[in-house]
Amino acid sequence: AILGPPEVNITSCPNCINVTIKLPTSHFRDKGKLLSLINIYGELDYNITLKSLDGERKRPRQKTTEELFSTVIGDLYSGRNYCVSVEVTASLNRHSTPSPWKCVTTDSEAQQGYHEVAVAGAICVSLIIAAVLKCVHAAGFILPKISFPQTLV
């Protein structure tokens, strides 16, 4: 039997990717109940392949005894696009189908902080300009009050 593909979801974090993996279902039944791959094999190996501008690299094989689990891939560049594919194998069964590629752009703490500062700065500058214009207008420099002839009033 061929294992896979697992269900994969990825979310970005600053300089990292959080990968959630749900093991593929099996087609084996015991007394009418569908068995999970963990029921059958006890422990499974999974390989994560990471693709970026720098190319493709396989991460070290890891083991799981859970149907649904998460792992974090760290030490990545922020603000870059990364794609992930996961392959699940068992010690007794190396035949597998990798998951389709899932892609995400890593977050950047610096960029988020900069964005908030930029917005706050723009609001402050707008308020200062508004206050200055109000003072100048009140002092009569802008639109001085023109005295109209009595007939127009």
DSSP file with accessible surface (Angstrom, degrees, kcal/mol):
  #  RESIDUE AA STRUCTURE BP1 BP2  ACC     N-H-->O    O-->H-N    N-H-->O    O-->H-N    TCO  KAPPA ALPHA  PHI   PSI    X-CA   Y-CA   Z-CA
    1    1 A A              0   0   87      0, 0.0     2,-0.5     0, 0.0    94,-0.3   0.000 360.0 360.0 360.0 144.6    0.0    0.0    0.0
    2    2 A I        -     0   0  116      2,-0.1     2,-0.4    92,-0.1    94,-0.2  -0.799 360.0-139.2 -95.7 130.5    1.2    3.5   -0.7
    3    3 A L  B     -a   96   0A   8     92,-2.6    94,-2.8    -2,-0.5    85,-0.2  -0.715  38.5 -65.3 -88.5 136.3    1.0    6.0    2.2
    4    4 A G        -     0   0   25     -2,-0.4    -2,-0.1    21,-0.3    83,-0.1  -0.514  10.4-126.0 113.5-177.3   -0.1    9.5    1.7
    5    5 A P        -     0   0   64      0, 0.0    -1,-0.3     0, 0.0    20,-0.2   0.622  49.9-147.5 -80.5 151.4   -0.4   12.2    0.9
    6    6 A P        -     0   0    4      0, 0.0     2,-0.5     0, 0.0    17,-0.2  -0.354  23.3-107.6 -73.0 161.6   -0.7   13.8    4.3
    7    7 A E  E     -B   22   0B 116     15,-2.7    15,-2.8    92,-0.1     2,-0.4  -0.816  42.3-168.6 -90.0 128.1   -2.8   16.9    4.8
    8    8 A V  E     +B   21   0B   5     -2,-0.5     2,-0.4    13,-0.2    13,-0.2  -0.966  15.6 178.2-126.5 133.8   -0.6   19.9    5.4
    9    9 A N  E     -B   20   0B  88     11,-2.3    11,-3.2    -2,-0.4     2,-0.4  -0.993  10.6-165.5-127.5 141.2   -1.3   23.5    6.5
   10   10 A I  E     -B   19   0B  24     -2,-0.4     2,-0.3     9,-0.2     9,-0.2  -0.971   8.4-177.2-129.9 143.8    1.3   26.2    7.1
   11   11 A T  E     -B   18   0B  81      7,-2.0     7,-3.1    -2,-0.4     2,-0.3  -0.955  25.5-121.0-130.1 152.7    1.2   29.5    8.8
   12   12 A S  E     +B   17   0B  32     -2,-0.3     5,-0.2     5,-0.2    94,-0.1  -0.642  26.7 175.8 -96.9 152.3    4.0   32.1    9.0
   13   13 A a  E >   -B   16   0B  30      3,-2.4     3,-2.0    -2,-0.3    94,-0.9  -0.879  54.3 -61.2-137.7 169.8    5.7   33.4   12.1
   14   14 A P  B 3  S-d  107   0C  45      0, 0.0    94,-0.2     0, 0.0    62,-0.1  -0.397 120.8 -15.3 -60.4 120.4    8.6   35.9   12.3
   15   15 A N  T 3  S+     0   0   73     92,-1.5    61,-2.5    -2,-0.2     2,-0.3   0.688 130.8  71.4  60.3  20.6   11.6   34.1   10.7
   16   16 A a  E <   -B   13   0B  20     -3,-2.0    -3,-2.4    59,-0.2    91,-0.4  -0.970  67.2-133.6-154.9 171.0    9.8   30.7   10.8
   17   17 A I  E     -BC  12  73B   0     56,-2.2    56,-3.0    -2,-0.3     2,-0.6  -0.999  14.5-145.0-130.2 134.0    7.0   28.6    9.5
   18   18 A N  E     -BC  11  72B  49     -7,-3.1    -7,-2.0    -2,-0.4     2,-0.5  -0.898  19.0-162.8 -99.0 118.6    4.5   26.5   11.6
   19   19 A V  E     -BC  10  71B   0     52,-3.3    52,-2.4    -2,-0.6     2,-0.5  -0.912   4.9-165.1-108.2 120.4    3.7   23.3    9.8
   20   20 A T  E     -BC   9  70B  41    -11,-3.2   -11,-2.3    -2,-0.5     2,-0.4  -0.924  10.5-166.5-105.7 128.3    0.6   21.3   10.8
   21   21 A I  E     -BC   8  69B   0     48,-3.3    48,-2.3    -2,-0.5     2,-0.5  -0.958  13.0-168.5-121.5 129.5    0.4   17.8    9.5
   22   22 A K  E     -BC   7  68B  84    -15,-2.8   -15,-2.7    -2,-0.4    46,-0.2  -0.980  31.5-120.7-114.5 122.7   -2.5   15.4    9.5
   23   23 A L        -     0   0    3     44,-2.9    44,-0.0    -2,-0.5    15,-0.0  -0.242  31.8-101.7 -61.4 149.4   -1.6   11.8    8.7
   24   24 A P        -     0   0   12      0, 0.0    13,-0.5     0, 0.0     2,-0.1  -0.308  40.5-107.2 -66.4 155.9   -3.2   10.3    5.6
   25   25 A T        -     0   0   94    -20,-0.2   -21,-0.3    11,-0.1     2,-0.2  -0.483  29.5-132.8 -81.3 156.0   -6.1    7.9    6.3
   26   26 A S        -     0   0    6      9,-0.7    -1,-0.1     2,-0.1    11,-0.0  -0.579   6.2-138.6-100.5 171.1   -5.6    4.2    5.8
   27   27 A H        +     0   0  166     -2,-0.2     2,-0.3     7,-0.1     9,-0.1   0.285  68.9 111.1-109.7   7.7   -7.9    1.8    4.0
   28   28 A F        -     0   0  102      7,-0.3     7,-3.1     2,-0.0     2,-0.4  -0.657  49.1-163.9 -87.9 139.1   -7.6   -1.0    6.5
   29   29 A R  E     -E   34   0D 164     -2,-0.3     2,-0.4     5,-0.2     5,-0.2  -0.911  13.0-164.3-121.2 148.0  -10.6   -1.9    8.7
   30   30 A D  E >  S-E   33   0D  86      3,-2.7     3,-1.8    -2,-0.4    -2,-0.0  -0.972  84.1 -18.9-130.0 115.3  -10.8   -3.8   11.9
   31   31 A K  T 3  S-     0   0  196     -2,-0.4    -1,-0.1     1,-0.3     3,-0.1   0.918 129.2 -52.4  53.6  42.6  -14.4   -5.0   12.9
   32   32 A G  T 3  S+     0   0   59      1,-0.2     2,-0.4     0, 0.0    -1,-0.3   0.303 114.3 118.4  83.0 -11.7  -15.8   -2.3   10.5
   33   33 A K  E <   -E   30   0D 136     -3,-1.8    -3,-2.7     1,-0.0     2,-0.3  -0.765  68.9-120.7 -94.2 132.5  -13.8    0.5   12.1
   34   34 A L  E     -E   29   0D  76     -2,-0.4     2,-0.3    -5,-0.2    -5,-0.2  -0.532  29.3-137.5 -70.2 127.2  -11.2    2.3    9.9
   35   35 A L        -     0   0   39     -7,-3.1    -9,-0.7    -2,-0.3    -7,-0.3  -0.655   9.6-131.3 -87.0 143.6   -7.8    2.0   11.4
   36   36 A S     >  -     0   0   25     -2,-0.3     4,-1.7   -11,-0.1     5,-0.1  -0.480  26.6-110.1 -84.8 165.0   -5.4    5.0   11.5
   37   37 A L  H  > S+     0   0    4    -13,-0.5     4,-3.3     1,-0.2     5,-0.5   0.832 121.8  56.7 -64.6 -29.4   -1.8    4.6   10.3
   38   38 A I  H  > S+     0   0   30      1,-0.2     4,-2.1     2,-0.2    -1,-0.2   0.906 104.1  52.6 -67.6 -41.0   -0.7    4.9   14.0
   39   39 A N  H  4 S+     0   0   92      2,-0.2    -2,-0.2     1,-0.2    -1,-0.2   0.893 118.0  38.5 -57.3 -40.3   -3.0    1.9   14.8
   40   40 A I  H  < S+     0   0   58     -4,-1.7    -2,-0.2     1,-0.1    -1,-0.2   0.948 133.0  19.3 -78.7 -50.8   -1.3   -0.1   12.1
   41   41 A Y  H  < S-     0   0   50     -4,-3.3     2,-1.7    -5,-0.1    -3,-0.2   0.619  81.2-145.6-100.8 -16.9    2.4    1.0   12.3
   42   42 A G  S  < S+     0   0   40     -4,-2.1     2,-0.3    -5,-0.5    -4,-0.1  -0.186  80.9  31.6  81.0 -47.9    2.6    2.4   15.8
   43   43 A E        -     0   0   89     -2,-1.7    48,-0.5    -6,-0.1     2,-0.3  -0.999  69.5-163.6-144.8 140.6    5.1    5.0   14.7
   44   44 A L  E     -F   64   0E   0     20,-2.6    20,-2.5    -2,-0.3     2,-0.3  -0.915  13.1-136.2-124.5 153.6    5.7    6.9   11.4
   45   45 A D  E     -FG  63  89E   3     44,-3.3    44,-2.7    -2,-0.3     2,-0.4  -0.804  19.4-165.3-101.0 148.2    8.5    8.9    9.9
   46   46 A Y  E     -FG  62  88E  14     16,-2.9    16,-2.3    -2,-0.3     2,-0.4  -0.998   6.9-159.9-136.0 142.4    8.0   12.1    8.2
   47   47 A N  E     - G   0  87E  20     40,-2.6    40,-2.5    -2,-0.4     2,-0.5  -0.974   6.6-156.7-115.9 133.3   10.2   14.2    5.9
   48   48 A I  E     - G   0  86E   2     -2,-0.4    11,-3.0    12,-0.2     2,-0.5  -0.947   3.8-159.6-110.7 127.4    9.7   17.8    5.2
   49   49 A T  E     -HG  58  85E  13     36,-3.0    36,-1.9    -2,-0.5     2,-0.5  -0.931   7.7-157.7-105.4 129.8   11.1   19.3    2.1
   50   50 A L  E     -HG  57  84E   1      7,-2.8     7,-2.6    -2,-0.5     2,-0.4  -0.925   6.0-167.2-110.7 128.8   11.5   23.1    2.1
   51   51 A K  E     +HG  56  83E  71     32,-3.1    32,-2.8    -2,-0.5     2,-0.2  -0.955  21.1 142.7-118.7 133.5   11.7   25.1   -1.2
   52   52 A S  E >   -H   55   0E  20      3,-2.2     3,-2.0    -2,-0.4    30,-0.1  -0.822  67.9 -71.4-147.1-170.7   12.8   28.7   -1.4
   53   53 A L  T 3  S+     0   0  144     28,-0.4     3,-0.1     1,-0.3    29,-0.1   0.818 129.3  59.3 -58.0 -30.8   14.8   31.0   -3.7
   54   54 A D  T 3  S-     0   0  106      1,-0.3    -1,-0.3     3,-0.0     2,-0.3   0.505 118.6-104.9 -78.6  -5.6   17.9   29.2   -2.5
   55   55 A G  E <   -H   52   0E  36     -3,-2.0    -3,-2.2     2,-0.0     2,-0.4  -0.751  50.1 -41.3 116.8-163.6   16.6   25.9   -3.8
   56   56 A E  E     +H   51   0E 123     -2,-0.3     2,-0.4    -5,-0.2    -5,-0.2  -0.852  49.1 177.9-108.9 138.6   15.1   22.7   -2.3
   57   57 A R  E     -H   50   0E 114     -7,-2.6    -7,-2.8    -2,-0.4     2,-0.4  -0.985  22.6-136.5-143.7 135.9   16.4   21.0    0.9
   58   58 A K  E     -H   49   0E 123     -2,-0.4    -9,-0.2    -9,-0.2     3,-0.1  -0.682  22.2-137.9 -84.6 137.1   15.1   18.0    2.8
   59   59 A R        -     0   0   67    -11,-3.0   -11,-0.2    -2,-0.4     3,-0.1  -0.553  39.4 -77.2 -89.5 160.5   15.0   18.4    6.5
   60   60 A P        -     0   0  105      0, 0.0   -12,-0.2     0, 0.0    -1,-0.1  -0.257  57.2 -99.2 -57.6 143.8   16.2   15.5    8.8
   61   61 A R        -     0   0  132    -14,-0.1     2,-0.3    -3,-0.1   -14,-0.2  -0.362  45.1-168.0 -64.4 138.3   13.6   12.7    9.1
   62   62 A Q  E     -F   46   0E  80    -16,-2.3   -16,-2.9    -3,-0.1     2,-0.3  -0.874  12.6-126.4-126.7 164.3   11.5   12.9   12.2
   63   63 A K  E     -F   45   0E 120     -2,-0.3     2,-0.3   -18,-0.2   -18,-0.2  -0.780  20.7-175.5-112.4 153.3    9.2   10.4   14.0
   64   64 A T  E     -F   44   0E  10    -20,-2.5   -20,-2.6    -2,-0.3     5,-0.0  -0.992  24.6-175.9-144.1 150.6    5.6   10.8   15.2
   65   65 A T        +     0   0   83     -2,-0.3     2,-0.3   -22,-0.2    -1,-0.1   0.051  67.2  92.1-123.7  15.6    3.0    8.7   17.1
   66   66 A E        -     0   0  113      1,-0.1     3,-0.1   -22,-0.1   -43,-0.1  -0.892  67.6-143.7-115.4 148.9    0.2   11.3   16.6
   67   67 A E  S    S+     0   0   67     -2,-0.3   -44,-2.9     1,-0.2     2,-0.4   0.838  96.0  26.5 -71.4 -38.3   -2.5   11.6   13.9
   68   68 A L  E    S+C   22   0B 101    -46,-0.2     2,-0.3     2,-0.0    -1,-0.2  -0.996  79.3 148.6-131.6 124.4   -2.3   15.4   14.0
   69   69 A F  E     -C   21   0B  18    -48,-2.3   -48,-3.3    -2,-0.4     2,-0.3  -0.965  30.3-136.4-152.5 165.1    0.8   17.3   15.0
   70   70 A S  E     -C   20   0B  68     -2,-0.3     2,-0.3   -50,-0.2   -50,-0.2  -0.933  13.2-176.1-127.0 152.4    2.7   20.5   14.4
   71   71 A T  E     -C   19   0B  25    -52,-2.4   -52,-3.3    -2,-0.3     2,-0.5  -0.984  18.7-135.2-143.8 149.4    6.4   21.4   13.9
   72   72 A V  E     -C   18   0B  82     -2,-0.3     2,-0.7   -54,-0.2   -54,-0.2  -0.922   5.3-154.9-110.3 130.1    8.1   24.7   13.5
   73   73 A I  E     +C   17   0B   1    -56,-3.0   -56,-2.2    -2,-0.5     3,-0.2  -0.926  29.6 179.5-100.1 113.3   10.8   25.3   10.9
   74   74 A G        +     0   0   28     -2,-0.7   -58,-0.2   -58,-0.2   -59,-0.1  -0.313  45.3  59.1-105.0-170.3   13.0   28.2   12.2
   75   75 A D  S    S+     0   0  170      1,-0.2     2,-0.2   -60,-0.1   -59,-0.2   0.870  73.1 143.3  56.7  41.0   16.0   30.2   11.2
   76   76 A L        -     0   0    8    -61,-2.5     2,-0.3    -3,-0.2    -1,-0.2  -0.687  57.8 -98.2-104.0 163.6   14.4   31.4    8.0
   77   77 A Y    >   -     0   0  139     -2,-0.2     3,-0.8     1,-0.1    29,-0.3  -0.612  42.3-118.1 -78.1 139.3   14.7   34.8    6.4
   78   78 A S  T 3  S+     0   0   51     -2,-0.3    30,-0.2     1,-0.2    29,-0.2  -0.447  92.6  21.7 -77.8 150.5   11.9   37.2    7.2
   79   79 A G  T 3  S+     0   0   35     27,-1.2     2,-0.3     1,-0.2    -1,-0.2   0.699  96.7 123.6  70.4  20.4    9.7   38.4    4.4
   80   80 A R    <   -     0   0   69     -3,-0.8    26,-2.4    27,-0.1     2,-0.4  -0.847  63.8-115.0-114.1 153.9   10.6   35.6    2.0
   81   81 A N  E     + I   0 105E  85     -2,-0.3   -28,-0.4    24,-0.2     2,-0.3  -0.701  35.0 179.6 -89.5 129.8    8.4   33.0    0.3
   82   82 A Y  E     - I   0 104E   5     22,-3.1    22,-2.5    -2,-0.4     2,-0.4  -0.978  12.6-156.3-129.0 145.4    8.8   29.4    1.3
   83   83 A b  E     -GI  51 103E  15    -32,-2.8   -32,-3.1    -2,-0.3     2,-0.4  -0.936   8.9-160.4-121.9 146.2    7.1   26.2    0.1
   84   84 A V  E     -GI  50 102E   0     18,-2.8    18,-2.1    -2,-0.4     2,-0.4  -0.971  11.3-179.1-130.1 138.9    6.7   23.0    2.1
   85   85 A S  E     -G   49   0E   8    -36,-1.9   -36,-3.0    -2,-0.4     2,-0.4  -0.995  14.0-155.7-133.1 138.9    5.9   19.4    1.1
   86   86 A V  E     -G   48   0E   0     -2,-0.4    13,-2.8    14,-0.2     2,-0.4  -0.943   5.9-167.7-120.5 139.0    5.6   16.5    3.6
   87   87 A E  E     -G   47   0E  46    -40,-2.5   -40,-2.6    -2,-0.4     2,-0.5  -0.982   7.8-155.5-124.9 133.8    6.1   12.8    3.0
   88   88 A V  E     +G   46   0E   0     -2,-0.4     2,-0.3     9,-0.3   -42,-0.2  -0.932  18.6 167.4-113.5 130.7    5.1   10.1    5.5
   89   89 A T  E     -G   45   0E   8    -44,-2.7   -44,-3.3    -2,-0.5     2,-0.3  -0.916  22.4-141.9-134.0 164.4    6.7    6.7    5.6
   90   90 A A  B >   -J   93   0F   0      3,-2.9     3,-0.9    -2,-0.3   -46,-0.1  -0.875  30.3-113.2-121.7 158.9    6.7    3.7    8.0
   91   91 A S  T 3  S+     0   0   87    -48,-0.5     3,-0.1    -2,-0.3    -1,-0.1   0.861 122.1  39.9 -60.1 -32.0    9.7    1.4    8.9
   92   92 A L  T 3  S+     0   0  150      1,-0.2     2,-0.3   -51,-0.1    -1,-0.3   0.521 121.8  44.2 -91.8  -8.5    7.8   -1.4    7.1
   93   93 A N  B <   +J   90   0F  12     -3,-0.9    -3,-2.9     1,-0.1    -1,-0.2  -0.848  49.2 167.8-143.4 105.1    6.5    0.7    4.3
   94   94 A R        +     0   0  110     -2,-0.3     2,-0.6    -5,-0.2    -1,-0.1   0.391  50.2 108.2 -96.1   2.5    8.7    3.2    2.4
   95   95 A H        +     0   0  125    -94,-0.3   -92,-2.6    -5,-0.1     2,-0.3  -0.718  47.8 149.2 -82.9 119.1    6.1    3.7   -0.5
   96   96 A S  B     -a    3   0A  22     -2,-0.6   -92,-0.2   -94,-0.2    -7,-0.1  -0.982  45.3-134.3-149.8 161.1    4.6    7.1   -0.1
   97   97 A T        -     0   0   60    -94,-2.8    -9,-0.3    -2,-0.3   -11,-0.1  -0.977  31.6-131.2-114.5 122.2    3.1   10.1   -1.9
   98   98 A P        -     0   0   63      0, 0.0   -11,-0.2     0, 0.0     3,-0.1  -0.342  28.2-102.5 -69.3 156.3    4.3   13.5   -0.8
   99   99 A S        -     0   0    4    -13,-2.8   -92,-0.1     1,-0.1     3,-0.1  -0.354  44.3 -91.6 -70.5 157.3    1.8   16.2   -0.1
  100  100 A P        -     0   0   93      0, 0.0   -14,-0.2     0, 0.0     2,-0.1  -0.335  56.3 -87.7 -63.0 155.3    1.1   19.0   -2.6
  101  101 A W        -     0   0   96    -16,-0.1     2,-0.4    -3,-0.1   -16,-0.2  -0.428  41.8-165.0 -66.8 137.0    3.3   22.1   -2.1
  102  102 A K  E     -I   84   0E  80    -18,-2.1   -18,-2.8    -2,-0.1     2,-0.3  -0.989   9.4-160.5-121.7 134.3    2.0   24.7    0.3
  103  103 A b  E     +I   83   0E  70     -2,-0.4     2,-0.3   -20,-0.2   -20,-0.2  -0.871  16.2 163.9-121.7 151.8    3.6   28.2    0.2
  104  104 A V  E     -I   82   0E  29    -22,-2.5   -22,-3.1    -2,-0.3     2,-0.5  -0.979  33.2-121.4-156.4 155.2    3.7   31.1    2.6
  105  105 A T  E     -I   81   0E  72     -2,-0.3   -24,-0.2   -24,-0.2   -93,-0.1  -0.910  36.1-118.5-103.2 129.3    5.7   34.3    3.1
  106  106 A T        -     0   0    4    -26,-2.4   -27,-1.2    -2,-0.5   -89,-0.1  -0.339  27.4-117.8 -66.7 145.9    7.4   34.6    6.5
  107  107 A D  B     -d   14   0C  55    -94,-0.9   -92,-1.5   -91,-0.4     2,-0.4  -0.349  18.8-144.0 -75.7 163.8    6.5   37.4    8.8
  108  108 A S     >  -     0   0    8    -94,-0.2     4,-2.2   -30,-0.2     5,-0.2  -0.975   8.1-160.1-134.0 119.0    8.9   40.1    9.8
  109  109 A E  H  > S+     0   0  137     -2,-0.4     4,-2.7     1,-0.2     5,-0.2   0.925  96.6  52.6 -60.7 -42.6    8.8   41.6   13.3
  110  110 A A  H  > S+     0   0   78      1,-0.2     4,-2.8     2,-0.2    -1,-0.2   0.931 109.8  47.2 -61.0 -45.3   10.8   44.6   12.2
  111  111 A Q  H  > S+     0   0  123      2,-0.2     4,-2.5     1,-0.2    -1,-0.2   0.914 112.6  49.3 -65.1 -40.3    8.4   45.3    9.2
  112  112 A Q  H  X S+     0   0   92     -4,-2.2     4,-2.1     2,-0.2    -2,-0.2   0.948 113.5  46.6 -63.3 -46.5    5.3   45.0   11.4
  113  113 A G  H  X S+     0   0   30     -4,-2.7     4,-2.3     1,-0.2    -2,-0.2   0.929 112.4  50.3 -60.7 -43.6    6.8   47.3   14.0
  114  114 A Y  H  X S+     0   0  170     -4,-2.8     4,-2.8    -5,-0.2    -1,-0.2   0.915 108.1  53.3 -61.2 -41.6    7.9   49.8   11.3
  115  115 A H  H  X S+     0   0  124     -4,-2.5     4,-2.3     1,-0.2    -1,-0.2   0.931 110.1  47.1 -61.3 -45.6    4.4   49.7    9.8
  116  116 A E  H  X S+     0   0  132     -4,-2.1     4,-2.5     1,-0.2    -1,-0.2   0.918 113.3  48.4 -63.8 -42.3    2.8   50.6   13.2
  117  117 A V  H  X S+     0   0  103     -4,-2.3     4,-3.0     1,-0.2    -2,-0.2   0.922 110.4  52.1 -63.5 -41.6    5.3   53.4   13.8
  118  118 A A  H  X S+     0   0   44     -4,-2.8     4,-2.4     2,-0.2    -2,-0.2   0.919 111.3  46.3 -62.2 -43.2    4.7   54.8   10.3
  119  119 A V  H  X S+     0   0   71     -4,-2.3     4,-2.2     2,-0.2    -2,-0.2   0.950 114.4  47.3 -65.6 -46.5    0.9   54.9   10.8
  120  120 A A  H  X S+     0   0   54     -4,-2.5     4,-2.4     1,-0.2    -2,-0.2   0.923 112.4  50.7 -61.2 -42.1    1.2   56.5   14.2
  121  121 A G  H  X S+     0   0   34     -4,-3.0     4,-2.7     1,-0.2    -1,-0.2   0.916 108.6  51.1 -62.2 -42.7    3.7   59.0   12.8
  122  122 A A  H  X S+     0   0   57     -4,-2.4     4,-2.4     2,-0.2    -1,-0.2   0.908 110.1  49.8 -62.8 -40.2    1.4   60.0    9.9
  123  123 A I  H  X S+     0   0   97     -4,-2.2     4,-2.3     2,-0.2    -2,-0.2   0.940 111.6  48.6 -65.2 -43.6   -1.5   60.5   12.4
  124  124 A C  H  X S+     0   0   73     -4,-2.4     4,-2.5     1,-0.2    -2,-0.2   0.931 111.5  49.1 -61.3 -46.8    0.7   62.8   14.6
  125  125 A V  H  X S+     0   0   82     -4,-2.7     4,-2.7     1,-0.2     5,-0.2   0.921 110.6  51.2 -60.6 -42.7    2.0   64.8   11.6
  126  126 A S  H  X S+     0   0   73     -4,-2.4     4,-2.5     1,-0.2    -1,-0.2   0.917 110.7  48.3 -60.8 -43.1   -1.6   65.3   10.4
  127  127 A L  H  X S+     0   0  117     -4,-2.3     4,-2.5     2,-0.2    -1,-0.2   0.908 111.5  49.8 -65.3 -40.7   -2.7   66.5   13.8
  128  128 A I  H  X S+     0   0  108     -4,-2.5     4,-2.8     2,-0.2     5,-0.2   0.942 111.9  47.9 -63.6 -45.9    0.2   68.9   14.0
  129  129 A I  H  X S+     0   0   93     -4,-2.7     4,-2.8     1,-0.2     5,-0.2   0.935 112.1  50.0 -60.5 -44.0   -0.5   70.4   10.5
  130  130 A A  H  X S+     0   0   56     -4,-2.5     4,-2.3    -5,-0.2    -1,-0.2   0.920 111.9  47.9 -61.1 -42.5   -4.2   70.7   11.4
  131  131 A A  H  X S+     0   0   54     -4,-2.5     4,-2.4     2,-0.2    -2,-0.2   0.926 112.4  48.5 -65.2 -43.8   -3.3   72.5   14.7
  132  132 A V  H  X S+     0   0   81     -4,-2.8     4,-2.8     1,-0.2     5,-0.2   0.941 111.8  49.1 -62.3 -45.9   -0.9   74.9   12.9
  133  133 A L  H  X S+     0   0   93     -4,-2.8     4,-2.8     1,-0.2    -1,-0.2   0.907 110.3  51.8 -60.3 -39.7   -3.5   75.7   10.2
  134  134 A K  H  X S+     0   0  146     -4,-2.3     4,-2.8    -5,-0.2    -1,-0.2   0.930 111.9  46.0 -63.2 -44.7   -6.1   76.4   12.9
  135  135 A C  H  X S+     0   0   86     -4,-2.4     4,-2.2     2,-0.2    -2,-0.2   0.927 113.9  47.8 -64.4 -45.1   -3.8   78.8   14.7
  136  136 A V  H  X>S+     0   0   44     -4,-2.8     5,-2.1     2,-0.2     6,-0.7   0.920 113.8  47.9 -62.8 -42.0   -2.7   80.6   11.5
  137  137 A H  H ><5S+     0   0   76     -4,-2.8     3,-1.3    -5,-0.2    -2,-0.2   0.935 111.4  50.2 -63.5 -44.3   -6.4   80.9   10.4
  138  138 A A  H 3<5S+     0   0   77     -4,-2.8    -1,-0.2     1,-0.3    -2,-0.2   0.857 107.0  55.1 -63.4 -35.2   -7.4   82.2   13.9
  139  139 A A  H 3<5S-     0   0   67     -4,-2.2    -1,-0.3    -5,-0.2    -2,-0.2   0.599 117.9-116.1 -75.0 -10.4   -4.6   84.7   13.7
  140  140 A G  T <<5S+     0   0   30     -3,-1.3    -3,-0.2    -4,-0.5    -2,-0.1   0.631  81.6 120.6  90.8  10.3   -6.1   85.9   10.4
  141  141 A F  S   <S+     0   0  163     -5,-2.1     2,-0.5     2,-0.1    -4,-0.2   0.813  71.6  53.1 -75.7 -34.1   -3.2   85.0    8.0
  142  142 A I  S    S-     0   0   66     -6,-0.7    -2,-0.2     1,-0.3    -1,-0.1  -0.909 127.8  -7.2-103.5 136.4   -5.4   82.7    6.0
  143  143 A L  S    S-     0   0  134     -2,-0.5    -1,-0.3     1,-0.1    -2,-0.1   0.960  83.1-147.7  45.6  65.4   -8.6   84.1    4.5
  144  144 A P        -     0   0   80      0, 0.0     2,-0.5     0, 0.0    -1,-0.1  -0.347  30.6 -93.9 -60.2 145.8   -8.5   87.4    6.4
  145  145 A K        -     0   0  184     -3,-0.1     2,-0.4     1,-0.0    -2,-0.0  -0.501  44.3-150.6 -66.4 115.5  -12.0   88.6    7.2
  146  146 A I        -     0   0  123     -2,-0.5     2,-0.7    -3,-0.1    -1,-0.0  -0.751  10.9-130.1 -90.1 133.2  -12.9   90.9    4.3
  147  147 A S        -     0   0  115     -2,-0.4     3,-0.1     0, 0.0    -1,-0.0  -0.760  26.3-155.2 -86.2 115.4  -15.3   93.6    5.0
  148  148 A F        -     0   0  128     -2,-0.7     5,-0.1     1,-0.1     0, 0.0  -0.600  29.6 -89.7 -83.9 154.9  -18.1   93.5    2.4
  149  149 A P    >>  -     0   0   80      0, 0.0     3,-1.6     0, 0.0     4,-0.7  -0.289  43.5-108.6 -59.7 150.2  -20.1   96.5    1.5
  150  150 A Q  G >4 S+     0   0  162      1,-0.3     3,-0.8     2,-0.2    -2,-0.1   0.798 114.5  63.8 -54.2 -32.5  -23.2   96.8    3.7
  151  151 A T  G 34 S+     0   0  132      1,-0.2    -1,-0.3     0, 0.0    -3,-0.0   0.789 101.0  50.9 -67.5 -28.2  -25.6   95.8    0.8
  152  152 A L  G <4        0   0  123     -3,-1.6    -1,-0.2     0, 0.0    -2,-0.2   0.682 360.0 360.0 -81.6 -17.8  -24.1   92.4    0.5
  153  153 A V    <<        0   0  132     -3,-0.8    -3,-0.0    -4,-0.7     0, 0.0  -0.339 360.0 360.0 -77.4 360.0  -24.4   91.6    4.2
